[in-house]
Structures are given as structure tokens and as C-alpha cells.
Amino acid sequence: MKKIGIPKALLYYYYNDLWIYFFKYLKLNVVYSNQSNKKILSDGERLAQDEACLSLKLYLGHVKDLINRCDYILVPRLYSVKKNEGVCTNFNALYDLVNNTFDNINILNYNIDLTKNENELLGFLNLGKELGFSYINSYIAYKFAKEKSLENRIRREEKQKYNLTTNNTKILVAAHPYNLYDELVGKPIIDYLEDENITIIYSDRINHKIIDSECEKISTDIHWTHSKEVMASINYYKDKVDGIIIISAFPCGPDSLANHLAIREVKNIPVLKLIMEDLNSDIGILTRLESFIDILKQKKEENYEKNN
Amino acid sequence: MKRIISFPHLGNYYIPVKYLLEKLTDFEVRQSPPITKKTLELGEKYSPNDVCIPFKYNLGNFIESLDKGASILVQAGGGCRYRYYAEVQEKILRDLGYEFSFIKLISKDKMRVKETYNIFKKLNSKLSLYKFINTFIITLFFIYYMDKIDVIIRKRIGFEVDKNSFINLREKMYKDFYNCNNLTTLTICYFKYRKKFKKLKIDKPKNCLKVGIIGELYTSMEPFSSYFLESELAKMNIELKRYTDLSYLLWKKKLTTKHMLRKTKHYCKYTLGADGLDNVYRTIKLAKKYDGIIHTKPFGCTPEVGAIPIIKKVAKDKNIPIIFFSYDSETSNEGIITRLEAFYDLIKYRKEKK
């Protein structure tokens, strides 16, 4: 039976639910690459351009990790997933980049480009066809997967809503999910915050229906779908949390402008901007986190005294 | 007192833009002061740290214009990060305490005639649609002719006999172009100067070195940002070819995308974002007749970073030397010259070996 490999980086964090239910419905086997580790990172650094962003380097490392472990590697190409919006150009080039970086690689690919009327459904139908399934089968599988993935998203959103009502110290961690949940990039930060007994609010668990309206309050011109989510979450949660941590990979094109714009809207609470580049030592990051949390606690105590 | 309208620099294109704005509005049109080191310093000081360098140049231009008394600023917009420049720059400038109105020519990635007309109508209530379209078309031809002449110049300037003869004639041509009021006189003017340029004395050996310049648009069009790469190359007696110019970006790109996809299908299945695919296509094309390729980009330019591995692969397959320049505000002129000289020696050696 055919095995499909999914690199645990970049788009995995947006589309995993959709992919996994789609392939499950079609009774296909899926293999994941390992969690990000030092070897994957050093592989990626060797394969990628020096100037490529950390996330792209990790991605190439994950693809390398999958080679010889599966029949196909899933590498989609995105251009525009929402009307009048675009995505980071890394996603535009992803397929061709992987295809040209590795020799003899079997890639499973679909394309989403709304400017050419190629929507997600069409992409998955073509994906199914390439794997030898009829359009009807793929259609049903896609609908099933879409429904399930939406359900999962809503469940996460509900949980977040509940977390927001607690009295604990709350911190919004705003980042692209592929940085936020990555074992090397965001995970150490999240682990640290959890150890400190802080409730974490995740930027990608904002109610998906309010993204557009919240984002418009900060920026009318932004056109990167994935950055919009981060910006909307900063605007929406800024009055509801005690502090904000923004994680970004170096050098990130969209983030360099979007985060700059978002931060200037936040006035009353402390913001920590972490730009991740060299992952060989997280001591520098931890020191900054420590002092940030000290500031938060002090502020909270002061407020508490004022109120009493 | 008239209000002053101003806009950032991009090579010599301030001339047609000035022409357009002067015809369409009642304001005094004054382009930003020429780019200097100071411009970059100013831009750098107030920009986000990791933004790409065109943003810093643009912001520096705006600040200098505002200091000179401008009260209306124009920003073009376009694809990639350019599309988002305007909003961030406006906010930064307002935070600095400047008062001005800001005009974005292209919104939502596409330029629509009616929307643009409405923008100008707001500036000048007497403007008629006919005059708007007419001036616009003349400006487009202005740009088109400028680029055509530049192609001729790039081929010949490395071999000029009288120093600066090309540059001086070009300055004169711009002045004459600027005084043309309709398409016919502009076209006549263009042909006149084309003849003149072709008659300028050159001393060109038959097997001269030929180099193609590809890369990101701002660094290839604004000489200051690439540390005057083209004139440095001209000093080395090299024939140049550069694809990116304003007429390419405004309409040629759209018309040729399908053709490019067909020609690059061995390497690329999709477009790579911004000018990524274009550069892969150019590499394939240049590899046939040229001796070397120079690729320029600002540091951290995401679309080019995505395209470079593919460009490198093409260059390796086709066996053509290629050199990559990545410009940052800290890049030093000497480093670039040294690398350029080494590159020159390489292509010269290869040519002689053949």
C-alpha cells in the first residue's frame, strides 16, 4: 500500500487535520517526519540558502528526513487561498524549491490559486486523481475532512474561550503556528510559560469568523492570509491578557512589517518580541522570558494593591 | 502658496512621474532630493529592523521630501512587500509628527483606470476623463521609449569614445521628452534620439564580454541601491543586458508569464512569487549567448531566496558563471568591487579559453 509522507513543518500546522482525514477516508497510510531536532535543523541549514528563513530551513530538513521512508511526499503549493489575499512567497515557490533541491523525489502536489480559480476543492480532486481515486470518492473524502477539521478548530477555539475566563495570569503567544508549535522554535517557550503556571492564549485559536473584522481595525492593506490571523489575534486579545509574546523567525518578510504595525497598537501591556535565528542555545531567550515574566508579575501585584 | 506633491525615487523614472503629476494636478511637483547616504541613514533609523532595503530608501526619500516642505506624498505599491509599504510608511511618518496627505496609486495589486481617475479627480476637480487617459497613455509611452533607449545605451556605453557622451545625450533627451505635449511629437522625438544614440562613436570589439543583470526590481532599477553596478560594469568594457525595467513590470510581465512557464517547465511548474520565475527564465535565456550573470537583491528578499536554488541549478546545468549580490545598509562598496573584479577575471578567462 502507498505511504504518504508529511513533513512536520510550515503547512502541516495549518492543514494537518484536513490532510489526515482526507487520507484516512481514502484508506491511505501516512508517515510523519520526526519532530524538529538538531539533525533536521542542520540538514535544513545545509540544504537551504543562507538567507532563507528559519522555518524554510526546517522544512527542507523535514523533507530530507522523510526520504526513503515513504512513496510520496506531500508538498502543496499555495498562491492565494482567500480572495484578494496572498501568502508568503515561500509558499508560492515551495513545490519547485523542493523539487529542485532534491533529486529523485516523488512529490505529491496540489495547487491553490484563487486568482486562477483553482480553489481548495479542485486541488484535492486533482490530488485524489493522482492517487488513483475517482472524483466522487475524493469529493466525499474532502467534504468529510473539511467538516472534521472545522470541528477540531472550533473545539480548540472553545477551549481557548474558556481559558480566557480564568483569573490566572494570561499571556498571548502570537506567531505563525509553524513557529508556535515547533519543537525547536516555540515549544521551549511554551514549556517555560507552562512551568511558570501561566495560561497561554494561542494566536491561531482565535475565532476564525472574526479574523477579517479584527484585522481591519489595525490594518486595511495587509494581504497575507497567515499574517492576518496573527494581527487579528493581537488586536482582539490585547485588552484581555496581561502580556503578549510575539515569536518570529529570522528573516521573515511579512512579519517584519506586520508585527511592527501590530505592536504600535498595543499600549497598556508589555510586549516581548522574540526573533528566532540561532537555535543552538536558548539561554538568551530564556533570560529574556524570565525578566518579561518578572515585569508581568510586578505589574499585576501593583494593580492588585491599587484595587484594594 | 501652492502645495507641494512629492514621491520617492526609482532610477530615472522620476521624470515621467513628474510629467504625469504636473499635467494632472495643480500642485507644485517636486521629486524627493537625490538619494545619498543620508537618505539611507534616515530611512534606517525609523524603519523596522528586518525590513528589506527598498523600504528604507523610500522612507528616507519621504522624510527628506517632507523636510523640504512637501505636503502630499505619492507611493505606488505593487506586488510582494511593496504592496504593503504604503500603510506602514504612512503610520511611521505620522508618528514622527509630519502632517501630509498620502496617495496610493495601486491598491489591491491591480491598477484600475476608474479608481486611479477618482484619486486624481479628488486632487484636481477640473480634470476630465479624456485628459486623464490621454496624459496617462503619453506617460506610458514616455516610459516605454525611455526603456527602449536604455537598452541601446546599455549595449554601447561600455565602449564609448568620448567620456560621458551617452549620459549627456540622455539628459538632453529627457529634457526634450519632457517638453513634448502629445504622442506624435514624443514619438518623433524618440526616433530622432534613437538615431543620435546609434551614431555616437563607440569602439566595440566583436567578441566583447556580455553580462546579463537579473534580480529583484528595486536594486536593479535604482543605481544607488546597487552601488552603481551598471556604471562599474561599463567601466570594465562590458556589454550589458537587463530585463527588469518599468515597462516590463507594468505590462510586459503580464503578457509573457505563460510563455515563461512553458520555457521553464523543466525546472518550474508554477510561478515562484514576485519576479522569481522571471529570473529563472532569464537565466535559461542568458545562458545561450552571454558570458556571465549578475543577480542582485536586497538582503532577505523572500521571493528571490526561493528562486535562487533553482537559478543556481539552471546555471550549473547550463554551465554559466553567476554571481549573487545581496545589498544591505551595511554592505561596503569595496567588498562589492572586489567581488566584481574577481567575477570579471573569471568570465574573461573563460572567454579566452574558448
Boltz contact constraints between the chains, C-beta under 6 A:
constraints:
  - contact:
      token1: [A, 49]
      token2: [B, 305]
      max_distance: 6.0
  - contact:
      token1: [A, 49]
      token2: [B, 308]
      max_distance: 6.0
  - contact:
      token1: [A, 51]
      token2: [B, 305]
      max_distance: 6.0
  - contact:
      token1: [A, 52]
      token2: [B, 305]
      max_distance: 6.0
  - contact:
      token1: [A, 77]
      token2: [B, 270]
      max_distance: 6.0
  - contact:
      token1: [A, 84]
      token2: [B, 108]
      max_distance: 6.0
  - contact:
      token1: [A, 89]
      token2: [B, 273]
      max_distance: 6.0
  - contact:
      token1: [A, 89]
      token2: [B, 274]
      max_distance: 6.0
  - contact:
      token1: [A, 89]
      token2: [B, 302]
      max_distance: 6.0
  - contact:
      token1: [A, 89]
      token2: [B, 303]
      max_distance: 6.0
  - contact:
      token1: [A, 89]
      token2: [B, 306]
      max_distance: 6.0
  - contact:
      token1: [A, 90]
      token2: [B, 302]
      max_distance: 6.0
  - contact:
      token1: [A, 90]
      token2: [B, 306]
      max_distance: 6.0
  - contact:
      token1: [A, 92]
      token2: [B, 272]
      max_distance: 6.0
  - contact:
      token1: [A, 92]
      token2: [B, 273]
      max_distance: 6.0
  - contact:
      token1: [A, 93]
      token2: [B, 272]
      max_distance: 6.0
  - contact:
      token1: [A, 93]
      token2: [B, 273]
      max_distance: 6.0
  - contact:
      token1: [A, 93]
      token2: [B, 276]
      max_distance: 6.0
  - contact:
      token1: [A, 93]
      token2: [B, 306]
      max_distance: 6.0
  - contact:
      token1: [A, 96]
      token2: [B, 268]
      max_distance: 6.0
  - contact:
      token1: [A, 97]
      token2: [B, 306]
      max_distance: 6.0
  - contact:
      token1: [A, 100]
      token2: [B, 309]
      max_distance: 6.0
  - contact:
      token1: [A, 100]
      token2: [B, 310]
      max_distance: 6.0
  - contact:
      token1: [A, 100]
      token2: [B, 313]
      max_distance: 6.0
  - contact:
      token1: [A, 101]
      token2: [B, 309]
      max_distance: 6.0
  - contact:
      token1: [A, 221]
      token2: [B, 84]
      max_distance: 6.0
  - contact:
      token1: [A, 221]
      token2: [B, 87]
      max_distance: 6.0
  - contact:
      token1: [A, 223]
      token2: [B, 83]
      max_distance: 6.0
  - contact:
      token1: [A, 251]
      token2: [B, 50]
      max_distance: 6.0
  - contact:
      token1: [A, 251]
      token2: [B, 300]
      max_distance: 6.0
  - contact:
      token1: [A, 253]
      token2: [B, 81]
      max_distance: 6.0
  - contact:
      token1: [A, 253]
      token2: [B, 302]
      max_distance: 6.0
  - contact:
      token1: [A, 256]
      token2: [B, 48]
      max_distance: 6.0
  - contact:
      token1: [A, 256]
      token2: [B, 50]
      max_distance: 6.0
  - contact:
      token1: [A, 256]
      token2: [B, 51]
      max_distance: 6.0
  - contact:
      token1: [A, 257]
      token2: [B, 84]
      max_distance: 6.0
  - contact:
      token1: [A, 257]
      token2: [B, 88]
      max_distance: 6.0
  - contact:
      token1: [A, 260]
      token2: [B, 48]
      max_distance: 6.0
  - contact:
      token1: [A, 261]
      token2: [B, 88]
      max_distance: 6.0
